[in-house]
């Protein structure tokens, strides 16, 4: 299936590793131009080089999305480099695992407010160019209890923010959707660290997934890429769970 992404300009926050990297590569493989940001310069450069090999236009910038000025600069420079922003993927997470001021602050600043600020900045650009697509990456942690409170609360907030914003911008031909992954394993990622340091916890999560394994970044990236593409043009305001039935609820 042709996803009609060739020549589209895509911006991905947190694009150097894991789901962000996989999404950038998936978009590029469809012929889309890609701008990515992350804090770590080495991984950012490595992913940029991978993308450039695919023959598309690439822009990257080391960015702390919790810093409003840095995020604004990244988005402005992305638009200038690529020519427009047709698709925005809000993918960053601060992984606030502690129920204290620090855990709540990083969750709100990185997971929630960076998403809100990026979305607000690109909406006028998309309206000016005739439409666009925005994807927020949340988590099944936002659908149930059991995760650290700060992390779960902001992931839940993204679900509502998706639906509310989708309703507000539909008349501008802008779609807003959310993808809620389950546990995703990749080298040096969160669950790789857990496997090394808390094997019992890691094994208990595997046991909770009917397929008997964690997902891969590529499996999430494929869904994001489709949902962001013109092939999903009648889907907006939706949260799509991609977790191998790890979450047992209906919603």
Secondary structure as UniProt FT lines:
FT   TURN            6..7
FT   STRAND          9..13
FT   HELIX           18..29
FT   TURN            30..31
FT   STRAND          33..38
FT   HELIX           41..53
FT   TURN            54..55
FT   STRAND          58..62
FT   TURN            65..66
FT   HELIX           68..82
FT   STRAND          87..90
FT   HELIX           101..106
FT   HELIX           107..113
FT   HELIX           114..129
FT   STRAND          132..137
FT   HELIX           140..143
FT   HELIX           149..169
FT   HELIX           170..172
FT   STRAND          174..181
FT   TURN            187..188
FT   HELIX           190..197
FT   HELIX           199..207
FT   TURN            210..211
FT   HELIX           217..228
FT   HELIX           230..232
FT   TURN            233..234
FT   STRAND          239..242
FT   TURN            244..245
//
